[in-house]
Amino acid sequence: MIIVLRTDATEKQIIRIRAKIAGAGLTPHISKGVERTIMMVVGDERVLDQAGMETMPGVDRVMSVLPPYKLASRDFKPEDTIIKVRGVSIGGKKLCVMAGPCSVESEKQLISVAKKVKKGGANILRGGAFKPRTSPYAFQGMGEDGLKILAAAREATGLPIVTEVMDTRTIALISKYADILQVGARNMQNFELLKEIGEYKIPVLLKRGLSSTIKEWLMSAEYIMSRGNHQVIMCERGIRTFEDSTRNTLDLSAVSVVKHLSHLPVIVDPSHGTGKWRWAIPMSKAAVAGGADGLMLEVHEKPEEALSDGDQSLLPEKFAKLIKELKPIAKAVGRAI
């Protein structure tokens, strides 16, 4: 249920409306737009009398919401959401570029790459301290030591950091260091993890699951938002299909579809989407042309020695060249990078 408030609704009236909703055992969420203020009611709406709500002072009208992803839908918030992280905007006219190695391997390695991606045009540093790997014998990340190195790289460059969280037991720890919590593709439907992350007020980068539909992806965002954290960034990173020429099949149509259905920003990860640095370059250009709000790219100084995902990592000079080539494309679609 959506309650559209009158433009002249007083704070006292809004408090009374919220109290009535809470008294019915439901949760109210307020979205203040440019032209109107909306109150989304989450829970079993049948216990609330719609006709009675419409007669309350301060209420303009009451509407039902059809999509199951209520808070993530444009019915709840018609305007695009712009998430700000240490002065960097995700969403809006300026595109965001997240770049860095797949894994944090050493302080020297990360700080060197961080300085180079910043010079090349990145405004957020990515790096994994905890790594989900297909093989239990593969490098699993440096854990808290990796988080400390990420923090040191942020200190050295000023770049905010995004890193993955895999377990409810490590959310509090990672939140002490990270500026953005990344939920990887394998955990997109780890609902206990999503609910716990929703209790924190840190922006969340939510990657699309390996075989997930767009509706399932948005419902995962809803899990986070239903707990109070509305700072969700959607990330298309390819889905599993019958095609085996690339690591995944990068679904760029998802950018347009999600931006039509939802107000949340959408970025694209062409590194995981293709699995090869060679294909990540043209797919980055296609993503920007297709309306993505940003990119996430893997960059490594010595990809042949990388402890994970070396094949899909760009050299710093190739990354810098790509950013230059993206500028006219961004300009052509009314964006900047």
VEXKE-242370 format. One line per field, with one value per residue (C-alpha): x, y, z; residue in one letter. Coordinates in nm, 4 decimals. Example, Ala and Ser with C-alpha at 12.3 -4.5 7.8 and 13.67 -1.06 7.14 Angstrom:
BEGIN
c1 = c(1.2300/1.3670) .
c2 = c(-0.4500/-0.1060) .
c3 = c(0.7800/0.7140) .
r = c(a/s) .
END
This chain:
BEGIN
c1 = c(0.0000/0.1194/-0.0132/0.0373/0.0467/-0.0921/0.1642/0.0472/0.0494/0.1847/0.4421/0.1754/-0.0528/0.2334/0.3092/-0.0564/-0.0581/0.2626/0.1211/-0.1940/0.0139/0.2453/-0.0555/-0.1756/0.1548/0.2849/0.5999/0.5853/0.8683/0.8719/1.0061/1.0261/1.0359/1.0597/0.6844/0.5285/0.5887/0.4955/0.4530/0.5006/0.3277/0.5102/0.3376/-0.0040/-0.2049/-0.5364/-0.5289/-0.5397/-0.8619/-0.7757/-1.0955/-1.0305/-0.6738/-0.7943/-1.0094/-0.7187/-0.5985/-0.2878/-0.3657/-0.4213/-0.4905/-0.4133/-0.2973/-0.2219/0.1229/0.1322/0.5052/0.6219/0.9340/0.7586/1.0406/1.2610/0.9840/0.9274/0.5769/0.7395/0.9985/0.9575/1.2888/1.6233/1.8095/2.1590/2.3849/2.6759/2.9874/3.2595/3.1724/3.1310/2.7831/2.6470/2.3574/2.2886/2.4659/2.8255/2.9197/3.0943/3.3935/3.4970/3.8318/4.1038/4.2243/3.9978/4.1873/4.3965/4.7340/4.9711/4.9886/5.2458/5.0329/4.7075/4.8381/5.0290/4.7190/4.4996/4.7189/4.7170/4.3418/4.2791/4.5085/4.3342/3.9872/3.8471/3.6674/3.6119/3.8620/3.7500/3.9331/3.8394/3.9558/3.7212/3.6927/3.4217/3.5979/3.4679/3.7545/3.8160/4.1890/4.1996/4.3113/4.0354/4.1561/4.3577/4.0647/4.1033/4.4631/4.3201/4.0691/4.3486/4.5351/4.2228/4.1944/4.5598/4.4985/4.2035/4.4260/4.6914/4.4568/4.1336/3.9338/3.6360/3.6523/3.4065/3.4669/3.2648/3.0857/3.0022/2.8897/2.6639/2.9439/3.1793/2.9428/3.0311/3.4038/3.3917/3.1668/3.4457/3.6623/3.4426/3.2505/3.0341/2.9419/2.9358/2.6993/2.8360/2.6420/2.6582/2.5018/2.2315/1.9656/2.1347/1.8352/1.9719/2.2792/2.0600/1.8407/2.1396/2.3056/1.9782/2.0256/2.3393/2.3397/2.6241/2.5615/2.5295/2.6429/2.4110/2.5354/2.2894/2.2888/2.4297/2.0870/1.8560/1.5723/1.5433/1.2430/1.4432/1.7279/1.4928/1.3351/1.6814/1.7184/1.3793/1.5096/1.7822/1.5532/1.2773/1.5182/1.5751/1.8804/1.7666/2.1182/2.1300/2.3320/2.2346/2.5202/2.4717/2.7638/2.6397/2.4244/2.4847/2.3541/2.4440/2.7132/3.0671/3.2753/3.2625/3.2618/2.9009/2.6475/2.6426/2.2768/2.2975/1.9218/1.8875/2.0176/1.7233/1.4700/1.5780/1.5994/1.2431/1.1099/1.3208/1.4693/1.7925/2.1212/2.2526/2.6169/2.7779/3.0705/3.1998/3.5051/3.2963/3.0383/3.2843/3.5767/3.8310/3.9882/3.9654/3.5850/3.5474/3.6596/3.3820/3.1221/3.2170/3.1424/2.8134/2.7140/2.7715/2.5822/2.3000/2.2436/2.4448/2.5246/2.8778/3.1231/3.3151/3.6414/3.9224/4.2713/4.6024/4.9626/5.0671/4.7542/4.9598/5.0592/4.7180/4.5901/4.2403/4.0749/4.3919/4.2409/3.9749/4.1977/4.3020/4.6516/4.6488/4.7446/4.4624/4.2214/4.3302/4.2942/3.9448/3.8301/3.9461/3.7547/3.4421/3.4255/3.2691/3.0263/2.9134/2.8760/2.6648/2.4084/2.4061/2.6447/2.9993/3.2830) .
c2 = c(0.0000/0.3512/0.6535/0.9781/1.2683/1.6124/1.8793/2.0755/1.7782/1.8821/1.6915/1.6216/1.4663/1.2534/1.1272/1.0273/0.8414/0.6558/0.5653/0.4189/0.2066/0.0878/0.0139/-0.2317/-0.4143/-0.2759/-0.0811/0.2669/0.3918/0.7556/0.8771/1.2544/1.3416/1.6701/1.7021/1.4729/1.2731/0.9054/0.6602/0.2946/0.0426/-0.2897/-0.5989/-0.7640/-0.4651/-0.6450/-0.5505/-0.1815/-0.0213/0.1606/0.3705/0.4724/0.5766/0.8014/1.0022/1.0845/1.4463/1.4919/1.2010/1.2798/0.9259/0.5587/0.3195/-0.0505/-0.1631/-0.4499/-0.5360/-0.7592/-0.5424/-0.2457/-0.0285/-0.0889/0.0051/0.3357/0.3363/0.4066/0.6521/0.7907/0.9812/0.8080/0.7317/0.8803/0.7217/0.9263/0.7645/0.9953/1.2600/1.0140/0.9885/0.6614/0.7494/1.0866/1.2434/1.1536/0.7886/0.6002/0.3760/0.1108/-0.0495/-0.2580/-0.6167/-0.9126/-0.9958/-0.8006/-0.9784/-0.7428/-0.3812/-0.2962/-0.4505/-0.2836/0.0668/0.0635/-0.0419/0.2023/0.4968/0.3920/0.3374/0.6723/0.8416/0.6520/0.7745/0.5479/0.7054/0.3926/0.1155/-0.2477/-0.5418/-0.8685/-0.9490/-1.2486/-1.4482/-1.7002/-1.9607/-2.2628/-2.4747/-2.5019/-2.5163/-2.1849/-1.8581/-1.7497/-1.3963/-1.2299/-1.1664/-0.8800/-0.8211/-0.7544/-0.5098/-0.3211/-0.2991/-0.1651/0.1012/0.1917/0.2252/0.4543/0.6655/0.6844/0.7713/0.9100/0.6473/0.4937/0.1145/-0.1618/-0.5189/-0.8364/-0.9723/-1.3437/-1.4288/-1.2740/-1.3297/-1.0894/-0.8012/-0.6015/-0.6473/-0.5535/-0.2561/-0.1032/-0.0760/-0.0720/0.2180/-0.0147/-0.3754/-0.6026/-0.8995/-1.1383/-1.3358/-1.6566/-1.4821/-1.2851/-1.5115/-1.5657/-1.4090/-1.4145/-1.2260/-0.9743/-0.9129/-0.8633/-0.6222/-0.4307/-0.3438/-0.1449/0.2011/0.1305/0.1327/-0.2147/-0.3321/-0.6194/-0.8400/-1.0384/-1.4119/-1.6647/-1.7821/-1.5195/-1.3409/-0.9637/-1.0044/-1.2283/-0.9770/-0.6914/-0.9039/-0.9493/-0.5721/-0.5602/-0.7835/-0.5287/-0.2283/-0.3806/-0.3679/0.0055/0.0270/0.1881/0.2495/-0.0399/-0.0393/-0.3038/-0.4686/-0.6725/-0.9186/-1.1739/-1.4831/-1.8492/-1.9676/-2.2437/-2.0172/-2.1139/-1.8715/-1.6262/-1.6821/-1.5607/-1.4006/-1.0285/-0.9205/-0.5520/-0.5406/-0.5785/-0.2226/-0.0733/-0.3080/-0.2452/0.1305/0.1217/-0.0835/0.0592/0.3872/0.2182/0.2884/0.0132/-0.0523/-0.3193/-0.5536/-0.6551/-0.8262/-1.1051/-1.0711/-1.1884/-1.3428/-1.1955/-0.8490/-0.8295/-0.8497/-0.6347/-0.3307/-0.3267/-0.4363/-0.1379/0.0890/-0.0866/-0.0580/0.3179/0.3602/0.1492/0.3752/0.2139/0.4400/0.3076/0.0238/-0.2209/-0.3331/-0.5579/-0.4118/-0.5805/-0.4829/-0.8441/-1.0396/-1.3521/-1.3612/-1.2694/-1.5021/-1.4841/-1.3760/-1.2740/-1.3505/-1.0826/-0.8138/-0.5081/-0.3671/-0.0145/0.1439/-0.0369/0.0764/0.4409/0.4144/0.2684/0.5553/0.8054/0.6159/0.6146/0.9932/1.0679/0.7772/0.9103/1.2592/1.1266/0.9863/1.2939/1.1633/1.2392/1.0193) .
c3 = c(0.0000/-0.0867/0.1005/-0.0895/0.1543/0.0875/0.0048/0.3102/0.5506/0.8908/1.0938/1.3551/1.0923/0.9576/1.3092/1.3557/1.0214/1.1107/1.4505/1.2960/1.0578/1.3342/1.5536/1.2896/1.3114/0.9810/0.8975/0.7369/0.5117/0.3977/0.0629/0.0192/-0.3499/-0.5320/-0.5854/-0.3278/-0.0114/-0.0127/0.2730/0.1829/0.4083/0.4354/0.5736/0.5399/0.4189/0.4721/0.8414/0.7474/0.6252/0.3029/0.3040/0.6622/0.5827/0.3000/0.5438/0.7762/0.7801/0.5686/0.3312/-0.0360/-0.1611/-0.0989/-0.3715/-0.3903/-0.5062/-0.7533/-0.7699/-0.4844/-0.4564/-0.3008/-0.1630/-0.4673/-0.7128/-0.8875/-0.7416/-0.4065/-0.5387/-0.8924/-0.8823/-0.9326/-0.6127/-0.5889/-0.3276/-0.1950/-0.0536/0.0789/-0.1784/-0.4686/-0.6224/-0.7590/-0.9845/-1.1425/-1.4380/-1.3473/-1.3898/-1.1106/-1.1828/-0.9293/-1.0083/-0.8493/-0.8157/-0.7547/-0.4347/-0.1891/-0.2098/-0.0255/0.0872/-0.1782/-0.4527/-0.3523/-0.2876/-0.6166/-0.8116/-0.6156/-0.7135/-1.0777/-1.1080/-0.9391/-1.1895/-1.4691/-1.3698/-1.0986/-0.8036/-0.5885/-0.5095/-0.5207/-0.3637/-0.1977/0.1553/0.1877/-0.1353/-0.2316/-0.4487/-0.6339/-0.5013/-0.1243/-0.2040/-0.3902/-0.2279/0.0112/0.0822/0.3586/0.5925/0.8381/0.7261/0.3806/0.5274/0.6996/0.3697/0.1979/0.4679/0.4135/0.0393/0.1092/0.3325/0.0611/-0.2265/-0.0806/-0.2729/-0.0904/-0.0769/-0.1670/-0.0528/-0.0296/0.2766/0.2728/0.6238/0.8864/1.1391/0.9593/0.8759/1.1867/1.1245/0.7568/0.8306/1.0410/0.7299/0.4174/0.2667/0.0553/0.1380/-0.1648/-0.1783/-0.4399/-0.6969/-0.4921/-0.1932/-0.3722/-0.2206/0.1156/0.2853/0.6388/0.5155/0.3307/0.6344/0.8616/0.6169/0.6051/0.9720/0.8866/0.7313/0.4894/0.1105/-0.0405/-0.3836/-0.4761/-0.7591/-0.9685/-0.8992/-1.1440/-1.2624/-1.1180/-1.2894/-1.2657/-1.0361/-0.8005/-0.8049/-0.7108/-0.4392/-0.2872/-0.2832/-0.1117/0.1685/0.2442/0.2110/0.4251/0.7208/0.6785/0.4512/0.1257/-0.0072/-0.2541/-0.5766/-0.8323/-1.0233/-1.3420/-1.3697/-1.6181/-1.5829/-1.6565/-1.9951/-2.2419/-2.3955/-2.2957/-2.5040/-2.2150/-1.8406/-1.8173/-2.0508/-1.9756/-1.9804/-2.0686/-2.1284/-1.7504/-1.7085/-1.8976/-1.7426/-1.3829/-1.4330/-1.5692/-1.2781/-0.9970/-0.8748/-0.7601/-0.9425/-1.1712/-1.2537/-1.4728/-1.4039/-1.7498/-1.5968/-1.4415/-1.7154/-1.9818/-1.7932/-2.0366/-2.0234/-2.4029/-2.4000/-2.0878/-2.2889/-2.5548/-2.2990/-2.0813/-2.3747/-2.4432/-2.0756/-2.0719/-2.3991/-2.2556/-1.9549/-1.6747/-1.3799/-1.3537/-1.4019/-1.1847/-1.3438/-1.2285/-1.2679/-1.1847/-1.2590/-1.3222/-1.4242/-1.4963/-1.1284/-0.9816/-0.7092/-0.8609/-1.1885/-1.3706/-1.7130/-1.6720/-1.5201/-1.7186/-1.6985/-1.5467/-1.8801/-2.0604/-1.7894/-1.8297/-2.2080/-2.1707/-1.9466/-2.2101/-2.4786/-2.2620/-2.2283/-2.5723/-2.5316/-2.1959/-2.3392/-2.6259/-2.3803/-2.1580/-1.8932/-1.7796/-1.6616) .
r = c(m/i/i/v/l/r/t/d/a/t/e/k/q/i/i/r/i/r/a/k/i/a/g/a/g/l/t/p/h/i/s/k/g/v/e/r/t/i/m/m/v/v/g/d/e/r/v/l/d/q/a/g/m/e/t/m/p/g/v/d/r/v/m/s/v/l/p/p/y/k/l/a/s/r/d/f/k/p/e/d/t/i/i/k/v/r/g/v/s/i/g/g/k/k/l/c/v/m/a/g/p/c/s/v/e/s/e/k/q/l/i/s/v/a/k/k/v/k/k/g/g/a/n/i/l/r/g/g/a/f/k/p/r/t/s/p/y/a/f/q/g/m/g/e/d/g/l/k/i/l/a/a/a/r/e/a/t/g/l/p/i/v/t/e/v/m/d/t/r/t/i/a/l/i/s/k/y/a/d/i/l/q/v/g/a/r/n/m/q/n/f/e/l/l/k/e/i/g/e/y/k/i/p/v/l/l/k/r/g/l/s/s/t/i/k/e/w/l/m/s/a/e/y/i/m/s/r/g/n/h/q/v/i/m/c/e/r/g/i/r/t/f/e/d/s/t/r/n/t/l/d/l/s/a/v/s/v/v/k/h/l/s/h/l/p/v/i/v/d/p/s/h/g/t/g/k/w/r/w/a/i/p/m/s/k/a/a/v/a/g/g/a/d/g/l/m/l/e/v/h/e/k/p/e/e/a/l/s/d/g/d/q/s/l/l/p/e/k/f/a/k/l/i/k/e/l/k/p/i/a/k/a/v/g/r/a/i) .
END
